[in-house]
Amino acid sequence: MQNINSTNTRAIALEAICSVVLNKQSLSAFQFPQDHQDLSLIKSLVFGTIRFYHQLNDIVSKLLKHPVEKDNLDVQCLLLLGTYQLLYSNVATHAAIFETVNVVNDLNKVWAKGLVNAILREVDRQKDSLQKQTHYSHPSWLVKKIKNNYPDYFEQIFANNNIQAPMSIRVHPDYNLEDYQAELSILGIDSYQVDIAPQALVLEEAVSVFKLPSFEQGACYVQDCSAQLAANLLDPQANELILDACSAPGGKATHLSELEPQSTIVALDSDEERLQRVAENINRFNIKNIVLSQGNAQVQDWFTLQGGIKGGKLFDKILLDAPCSATGVIRRHPDIKLLRKPKDITALVALQKSILDNLWQMLKPGGVLLYATCSILKAENEDQMANFLYSHDDVSEIKIDLDWGIKTVVGRQQLPTHEFDGFYYAKLKKISVELS
């Protein structure tokens, strides 16, 4: 698809949709026009169309008399955008059809006007029956895998993956949670607390971070409730040396610092640009006990040379927020359903194992490693941990006693719910092994 030089709301939305569907780029890489007066509508149309892509594509493909040629796949994406508006949005029917048909002018494909108009009007005629259809709107390989992993929960997972996630914040412990909640309420921002995450507030509606009281002074951090459990589970203590591996953007590192300012935290990430985001968060919170270190968690060169760690001193605790499929946060990143492939899971499992084996050598005897992912796939989580326990003599599991998620073979697994992203935690202790 050619780049569209247009301020048209739906033309911009189409460009974003095509960047994912046709160019296989992440939505986070798309440059939305931040000053556009209809930015919220643009994002709503884009995320909604991508969220229901598999269902919308099935509907449109069945209505087309002939498959769309490769050079005109942008027209098919436009049909998906129009179909989403008719089936899922609050946009009036006549506006959804008229405005979508007009985008054809921006594509310089006037011939497609009749096609787009006809297909969308047929969708509208079949609207009632189409809305009653059961469609998980996930790729078939992922439907099969999730059904296999969770025969009792798969419908809950698909349903939650297809709704927009709430905005949750972590309030700094220097601020009284009830007082901060009252401040939000005065500003017309309604929220509620979550028992399992003591610093969390879930907002009834998402708002700009700059509307949050004292945000730029470090009063709060936008973070899902599941992710907020990591620091408490690791339980940092004064004078401990703690590694936060794969740290960017720094949410968990800053939380560890909040809970124990007298610890020393090494925030490790391989990506210099992403590590800069950690630095920005450190500055916003005015944190003094986090050391940045750029390096690959699969190797040890950074361990002895960087971050002020002289001589490779072993860590008391390690938080490994492992690279994963992100299948637990699909509701926040619906493009995962289009971009992730089965072969990616195999590669990620191998990468996780490599990082685990490497970091385990840097943990002192008696030390604790907390393994975390935002995945719901067993291969990346409980199976990974079970294999690690089986292959290492110097490890024992510390049971996680939380009223959160479901107990698994090793660790605990949270499936997507309204308050919680899909997330996994396992807590491991390094034990001394006597040589025979």
C-alpha positions as CSV (number, residue, x, y, z in Angstrom):
1,M,0.0,0.0,0.0
2,Q,1.2,3.5,-0.8
3,N,1.6,6.0,2.0
4,I,-1.5,8.1,2.3
5,N,-0.9,11.8,2.5
6,S,-4.3,12.6,4.1
7,T,-5.8,14.0,7.2
8,N,-8.9,11.9,6.6
9,T,-9.6,10.0,9.9
10,R,-10.4,6.7,8.2
11,A,-7.6,7.0,5.7
12,I,-5.1,7.3,8.6
13,A,-6.8,4.4,10.3
14,L,-6.4,2.3,7.2
15,E,-2.8,3.1,6.9
16,A,-2.2,1.8,10.4
17,I,-4.2,-1.3,9.8
18,C,-2.3,-2.0,6.6
19,S,1.0,-1.5,8.4
20,V,0.1,-4.5,10.5
21,V,-1.8,-6.7,8.1
22,L,0.3,-6.2,5.0
23,N,3.7,-5.0,6.3
24,K,3.8,-7.1,9.4
25,Q,4.8,-4.2,11.6
26,S,3.9,-3.7,15.2
27,L,1.2,-1.2,16.0
28,S,3.6,0.4,18.5
29,A,5.8,1.3,15.6
30,F,3.1,3.2,13.7
31,Q,3.3,7.0,14.0
32,F,-0.2,8.2,14.9
33,P,-0.7,11.9,14.3
34,Q,-0.7,13.2,17.9
35,D,-2.2,16.5,17.0
36,H,-5.2,15.1,15.0
37,Q,-8.5,16.2,16.3
38,D,-9.9,12.7,15.9
39,L,-6.9,10.8,17.3
40,S,-9.0,8.9,19.8
41,L,-11.4,7.8,17.0
42,I,-8.5,6.8,14.8
43,K,-7.0,4.6,17.5
44,S,-10.4,3.1,18.4
45,L,-11.0,2.1,14.7
46,V,-7.5,0.7,14.3
47,F,-7.4,-1.3,17.5
48,G,-10.9,-2.6,17.0
49,T,-10.3,-3.7,13.4
50,I,-7.1,-5.5,14.4
51,R,-8.7,-7.0,17.5
52,F,-11.5,-8.6,15.4
53,Y,-9.4,-9.1,12.3
54,H,-9.9,-12.8,12.0
55,Q,-13.6,-12.6,12.2
56,L,-13.9,-9.6,10.0
57,N,-11.7,-11.2,7.3
58,D,-13.8,-14.4,7.3
59,I,-16.9,-12.3,6.8
60,V,-15.5,-10.2,4.0
61,S,-13.8,-13.1,2.2
62,K,-17.1,-15.0,2.1
63,L,-18.9,-12.0,0.6
64,L,-16.4,-11.3,-2.1
65,K,-17.1,-13.1,-5.4
66,H,-13.4,-13.3,-6.2
67,P,-10.3,-13.1,-4.0
68,V,-8.8,-9.6,-4.0
69,E,-5.6,-9.3,-6.0
70,K,-2.3,-8.8,-4.1
71,D,-2.0,-5.2,-5.3
72,N,-5.4,-4.4,-3.9
73,L,-5.2,-5.9,-0.5
74,D,-5.5,-2.4,0.9
75,V,-9.0,-2.4,-0.4
76,Q,-9.7,-5.6,1.5
77,C,-8.3,-3.9,4.6
78,L,-10.7,-1.0,4.0
79,L,-13.6,-3.5,3.9
80,L,-12.5,-4.8,7.3
81,L,-12.4,-1.3,8.7
82,G,-15.9,-0.6,7.4
83,T,-17.2,-4.0,8.6
84,Y,-15.8,-3.3,12.1
85,Q,-17.7,0.0,12.3
86,L,-21.0,-1.7,11.3
87,L,-20.7,-4.6,13.7
88,Y,-18.9,-3.2,16.7
89,S,-18.7,0.6,16.8
90,N,-21.1,3.3,17.8
91,V,-20.7,5.0,14.4
92,A,-24.0,5.6,12.6
93,T,-24.6,3.1,9.7
94,H,-24.8,5.7,7.0
95,A,-21.6,7.5,8.2
96,A,-19.7,4.2,8.5
97,I,-20.5,3.3,4.9
98,F,-20.3,6.7,3.3
99,E,-17.0,7.7,5.0
100,T,-15.4,4.3,4.4
101,V,-16.3,4.4,0.7
102,N,-14.8,7.8,0.4
103,V,-11.4,6.5,1.5
104,V,-11.1,4.9,-1.9
105,N,-10.3,8.4,-3.3
106,D,-7.3,8.6,-1.0
107,L,-6.2,5.2,-2.4
108,N,-6.6,6.5,-6.0
109,K,-8.7,3.4,-6.7
110,V,-12.0,4.9,-7.7
111,W,-13.0,1.6,-9.4
112,A,-13.4,0.1,-5.9
113,K,-16.1,2.5,-4.8
114,G,-18.9,0.2,-6.0
115,L,-17.3,-2.9,-4.5
116,V,-16.8,-1.3,-1.1
117,N,-20.3,0.1,-1.1
118,A,-21.9,-3.2,-2.1
119,I,-20.0,-5.3,0.4
120,L,-20.7,-3.0,3.3
121,R,-24.4,-2.7,2.5
122,E,-24.5,-6.5,2.5
123,V,-22.8,-6.6,5.9
124,D,-25.4,-4.2,7.2
125,R,-28.2,-6.4,5.8
126,Q,-26.8,-9.4,7.6
127,K,-25.8,-7.5,10.7
128,D,-28.1,-9.3,13.1
129,S,-27.1,-12.8,12.1
130,L,-23.4,-11.9,11.9
131,Q,-23.4,-10.4,15.5
132,K,-24.9,-13.7,16.8
133,Q,-22.1,-15.8,15.4
134,T,-19.5,-17.3,17.7
135,H,-16.1,-16.4,16.5
136,Y,-13.0,-16.3,18.7
137,S,-11.1,-14.0,16.3
138,H,-7.7,-15.6,17.0
139,P,-5.5,-17.4,14.5
140,S,-6.3,-21.1,14.2
141,W,-3.0,-22.2,15.6
142,L,-3.4,-20.1,18.7
143,V,-7.0,-21.2,19.2
144,K,-5.9,-24.9,19.1
145,K,-3.0,-24.2,21.5
146,I,-5.1,-22.3,24.1
147,K,-7.9,-24.9,23.9
148,N,-5.3,-27.6,24.5
149,N,-3.6,-25.7,27.4
150,Y,-6.8,-24.6,29.0
151,P,-9.8,-26.8,28.2
152,D,-11.8,-25.3,31.0
153,Y,-10.9,-21.7,30.5
154,F,-10.4,-21.1,26.8
155,E,-13.7,-19.2,26.3
156,Q,-12.8,-16.9,29.2
157,I,-9.4,-16.3,27.6
158,F,-10.8,-15.5,24.2
159,A,-13.5,-13.2,25.5
160,N,-11.1,-11.2,27.6
161,N,-8.5,-11.0,24.8
162,N,-11.2,-9.3,22.7
163,I,-12.1,-6.5,25.0
164,Q,-10.1,-3.3,25.8
165,A,-8.0,-3.5,29.0
166,P,-8.5,-1.0,31.8
167,M,-5.8,1.5,32.7
168,S,-4.2,0.7,36.0
169,I,-1.7,2.7,38.0
170,R,0.8,2.0,40.8
171,V,0.7,4.8,43.4
172,H,4.1,5.6,45.0
173,P,4.1,4.5,48.7
174,D,5.0,8.1,49.7
175,Y,1.4,8.9,48.7
176,N,-1.5,7.6,50.8
177,L,-3.5,5.4,48.4
178,E,-6.9,6.5,49.7
179,D,-5.9,10.2,49.6
180,Y,-4.6,9.8,46.0
181,Q,-7.8,8.1,45.0
182,A,-9.7,11.0,46.5
183,E,-7.6,13.4,44.5
184,L,-8.5,11.5,41.4
185,S,-12.2,11.6,42.3
186,I,-12.1,15.4,42.7
187,L,-10.8,15.6,39.1
188,G,-13.6,13.3,37.9
189,I,-11.4,10.3,37.6
190,D,-13.1,7.3,39.2
191,S,-11.1,4.3,40.4
192,Y,-11.1,1.3,42.6
193,Q,-8.6,-0.6,44.7
194,V,-7.4,-4.2,44.2
195,D,-6.8,-6.3,47.3
196,I,-4.0,-8.4,45.9
197,A,-2.0,-5.4,44.6
198,P,-1.6,-3.0,47.6
199,Q,-0.5,0.1,45.5
200,A,-2.9,-0.4,42.6
201,L,-5.8,1.7,41.4
202,V,-7.8,0.6,38.4
203,L,-9.3,3.5,36.6
204,E,-12.9,3.3,35.3
205,E,-11.9,5.1,32.2
206,A,-8.4,5.7,30.6
207,V,-7.1,9.2,30.8
208,S,-3.9,11.0,29.7
209,V,-1.1,10.5,32.3
210,F,-0.8,14.2,32.5
211,K,-4.2,14.4,34.1
212,L,-3.0,12.3,37.0
213,P,-2.0,14.4,40.0
214,S,1.8,14.9,40.4
215,F,2.5,12.3,37.6
216,E,5.6,14.1,36.5
217,Q,6.8,14.2,40.1
218,G,6.6,10.4,40.4
219,A,3.3,10.1,42.2
220,C,2.3,7.1,40.1
221,Y,3.3,4.7,37.3
222,V,1.0,3.2,34.7
223,Q,1.3,-0.6,35.3
224,D,-1.1,-3.5,35.1
225,C,-2.0,-5.1,38.4
226,S,-0.4,-8.5,37.5
227,A,2.9,-6.8,36.8
228,Q,2.7,-4.9,40.1
229,L,3.0,-8.2,42.0
230,A,6.6,-8.8,40.9
231,A,8.4,-6.5,43.4
232,N,6.4,-7.7,46.4
233,L,7.0,-11.3,45.5
234,L,10.8,-10.7,45.3
235,D,10.6,-8.9,48.6
236,P,13.7,-6.6,48.4
237,Q,15.7,-6.0,51.6
238,A,18.2,-3.4,52.7
239,N,21.7,-3.8,51.3
240,E,20.7,-6.5,48.9
241,L,22.2,-6.5,45.3
242,I,19.3,-7.2,43.0
243,L,19.3,-7.8,39.2
244,D,16.3,-6.8,37.1
245,A,17.0,-8.6,33.9
246,C,15.3,-7.5,30.6
247,S,14.3,-4.4,32.6
248,A,13.0,-1.9,30.1
249,P,10.9,0.2,30.5
250,G,11.7,0.0,34.2
251,G,8.3,-0.5,35.9
252,K,9.5,-3.4,38.0
253,A,12.9,-1.9,38.8
254,T,11.4,1.4,40.0
255,H,8.9,-0.6,42.1
256,L,11.7,-2.5,43.8
257,S,13.4,0.8,44.5
258,E,10.2,2.1,46.1
259,L,9.9,-0.9,48.4
260,E,13.5,-0.8,49.5
261,P,15.6,2.3,48.7
262,Q,18.5,0.9,50.6
263,S,19.0,-2.0,48.1
264,T,21.1,-1.7,45.0
265,I,19.3,-2.6,41.8
266,V,21.0,-3.3,38.5
267,A,18.6,-2.7,35.5
268,L,19.9,-4.8,32.6
269,D,18.6,-4.5,29.1
270,S,20.2,-5.2,25.7
271,D,18.5,-2.4,23.9
272,E,20.1,1.0,24.3
273,E,17.0,2.9,23.2
274,R,14.7,1.0,25.6
275,L,17.2,1.4,28.4
276,Q,16.9,5.2,27.9
277,R,13.2,4.8,28.9
278,V,14.4,3.2,32.2
279,A,16.6,6.2,32.7
280,E,13.7,8.6,32.1
281,N,11.6,6.8,34.7
282,I,14.5,6.8,37.2
283,N,14.8,10.5,36.8
284,R,11.1,11.1,37.1
285,F,11.0,9.2,40.4
286,N,14.3,10.8,41.5
287,I,15.7,7.3,42.2
288,K,19.3,6.9,43.5
289,N,19.7,3.2,43.9
290,I,19.3,1.9,40.3
291,V,22.3,1.3,38.1
292,L,21.8,0.9,34.4
293,S,23.6,-1.8,32.5
294,Q,23.4,-2.5,28.8
295,G,24.1,-6.1,28.0
296,N,22.7,-9.4,26.8
297,A,21.2,-11.6,29.6
298,Q,22.4,-14.7,27.7
299,V,26.1,-13.9,28.3
300,Q,28.2,-12.6,31.1
301,D,30.5,-9.9,29.7
302,W,28.4,-7.1,31.2
303,F,28.4,-8.9,34.6
304,T,32.1,-8.1,35.4
305,L,32.5,-4.9,33.5
306,Q,29.4,-2.8,33.6
307,G,27.0,-1.2,36.0
308,G,29.6,-0.7,38.8
309,I,29.6,-4.4,39.6
310,K,33.3,-5.0,40.3
311,G,34.6,-8.5,40.1
312,G,31.2,-10.0,39.2
313,K,29.7,-10.0,42.7
314,L,26.8,-12.5,42.9
315,F,23.3,-11.2,43.2
316,D,21.1,-11.7,46.3
317,K,18.0,-11.7,44.1
318,I,17.2,-11.8,40.4
319,L,14.0,-10.8,38.7
320,L,13.8,-12.3,35.2
321,D,10.9,-10.8,33.2
322,A,11.7,-13.1,30.4
323,P,11.1,-12.4,26.7
324,C,7.9,-14.2,25.8
325,S,5.0,-14.5,23.3
326,A,3.0,-11.8,25.2
327,T,-0.1,-13.9,24.7
328,G,-1.3,-12.7,28.1
329,V,-1.5,-9.1,27.0
330,I,-3.3,-9.5,23.6
331,R,-6.1,-7.3,24.8
332,R,-3.5,-4.4,25.0
333,H,-1.7,-5.4,21.9
334,P,-4.2,-7.1,19.5
335,D,-1.6,-7.1,16.7
336,I,0.1,-10.0,18.5
337,K,-2.6,-12.2,17.0
338,L,-1.4,-11.3,13.5
339,L,2.3,-11.0,14.1
340,R,3.1,-14.0,16.3
341,K,3.7,-17.4,14.6
342,P,4.0,-20.9,16.0
343,K,7.7,-21.0,15.3
344,D,8.2,-18.0,17.5
345,I,7.1,-20.0,20.5
346,T,9.8,-22.6,20.0
347,A,12.5,-19.9,19.6
348,L,11.3,-18.0,22.7
349,V,11.3,-21.2,24.8
350,A,14.9,-21.8,23.8
351,L,15.8,-18.1,24.5
352,Q,14.2,-18.3,27.9
353,K,16.2,-21.4,28.8
354,S,19.4,-19.9,27.7
355,I,18.9,-16.7,29.8
356,L,17.8,-18.8,32.8
357,D,20.9,-21.0,32.7
358,N,23.1,-18.0,32.4
359,L,21.6,-15.9,35.1
360,W,21.4,-18.8,37.5
361,Q,25.2,-18.8,37.7
362,M,25.1,-15.2,38.9
363,L,22.8,-15.9,41.9
364,K,24.5,-16.5,45.2
365,P,23.6,-19.7,47.2
366,G,20.5,-19.0,49.2
367,G,19.5,-16.3,46.7
368,V,16.1,-16.1,45.0
369,L,15.2,-15.8,41.3
370,L,11.7,-14.7,40.3
371,Y,10.7,-15.8,36.8
372,A,7.9,-13.9,35.2
373,T,6.3,-13.7,31.8
374,C,3.2,-12.0,30.3
375,S,2.4,-15.3,28.5
376,I,-0.4,-17.8,29.1
377,L,1.3,-20.6,27.2
378,K,2.5,-23.5,29.3
379,A,5.6,-24.2,27.2
380,E,6.9,-20.8,28.3
381,N,5.8,-21.0,31.9
382,E,5.2,-24.1,34.0
383,D,6.8,-26.5,31.5
384,Q,9.9,-24.2,31.3
385,M,10.1,-24.2,35.1
386,A,9.5,-27.9,35.5
387,N,12.4,-28.6,33.0
388,F,14.6,-26.1,34.9
389,L,13.9,-27.8,38.2
390,Y,14.6,-31.2,36.7
391,S,17.9,-30.3,35.1
392,H,19.4,-28.4,38.1
393,D,20.3,-30.0,41.4
394,D,20.8,-26.7,43.2
395,V,17.2,-25.3,42.9
396,S,14.0,-25.6,44.9
397,E,10.7,-24.0,44.4
398,I,9.3,-21.4,46.8
399,K,5.5,-21.7,46.7
400,I,3.7,-18.5,45.9
401,D,0.9,-18.2,48.4
402,L,-1.4,-15.6,46.7
403,D,-5.1,-15.5,46.1
404,W,-4.2,-14.8,42.4
405,G,-4.4,-16.9,39.4
406,I,-4.3,-20.7,39.4
407,K,-1.7,-23.0,40.9
408,T,0.2,-24.9,38.2
409,V,2.8,-27.7,38.2
410,V,5.4,-25.0,39.2
411,G,4.4,-21.4,40.0
412,R,1.1,-19.6,39.5
413,Q,-0.7,-18.6,36.2
414,Q,-3.1,-15.7,35.9
415,L,-5.4,-15.9,32.9
416,P,-6.7,-12.6,31.5
417,T,-9.5,-11.1,33.6
418,H,-10.8,-7.5,33.9
419,E,-8.2,-6.4,36.6
420,F,-5.4,-8.6,35.6
421,D,-3.4,-9.3,32.4
422,G,-2.4,-12.9,31.7
423,F,0.8,-13.4,33.7
424,Y,3.0,-16.1,35.2
425,Y,5.3,-16.2,38.2
426,A,7.6,-18.8,39.6
427,K,9.9,-18.3,42.6
428,L,13.1,-20.3,42.8
429,K,15.7,-20.6,45.6
430,K,19.3,-21.5,45.0
431,I,20.4,-24.2,47.4
432,S,23.9,-25.5,48.2
433,V,24.7,-28.9,46.8
434,E,27.1,-31.1,48.7
435,L,29.7,-32.8,46.5
436,S,29.9,-36.5,47.1
